[in-house]
Amino acid sequence: MELCPSVKNILLLDSEGKRVAVKYYSDDWQTNSAKEAFEKSVFTKTQKTNARTEAEIVMFDSNIVVYKFVQDLHFFVTGGEEENEMILSTVLQGFFDAVGLLLRGNVDKKEALENLDLILLCLDEIIDGGIVLETDANVIAGKVSSHSIDAGAPLSEQTISQALATAREHFTRSLLK
């Protein structure tokens, strides 16, 4: 377990530092108020930087925080002080790119809130209990898309992967009968 790269939290905040989607995987912040205080502190410390083209890294309260901004959204990944910055940066980039794919390039607060279920599923596909599972944005977005299939939608309104998953599900059900 000690050799596995781990993440303490992933934060998606708006341009005012308010929560859009957050997940904590560490007991470092016991209460909700401690979590909100951490979010506000990290946002305040990083808001004057220009992390729009590349991810930035900062040491904050004995934690490594990697962050990147787009439009009115701020993406953060936090790890322990001994964690590898490159791994944290890869997690951040995977999350950032997967959200971009899921929101079809419309990455802003309004679109993120309308598709919050996809973003939360995205977080679940990337990290489980603090352990990094996946960082490839295409794989993450594919798994999230397959979870959010509306099986009742006509095949003409589904993407190819959704249609294949629906067909596979119908085929499996017919074999089990």
Secondary structure, DSSP 8 states (H G I E B T S, - for coil): -TTS-B-SEEEEEETTS-EEEEEE-STTS-SHHHHHHHHHHHHHHHTTS--SSS-EEEEETTEEEEEEEETTEEEEEEEETTS-HHHHHHHHHHHHHHHHHHTTT--SHHHHHHTHHHHHHHHHHHEETTEE----HHHHHHHHHHHT--TTS-GGGS-HHHHHHHHHHHHHHHHH-
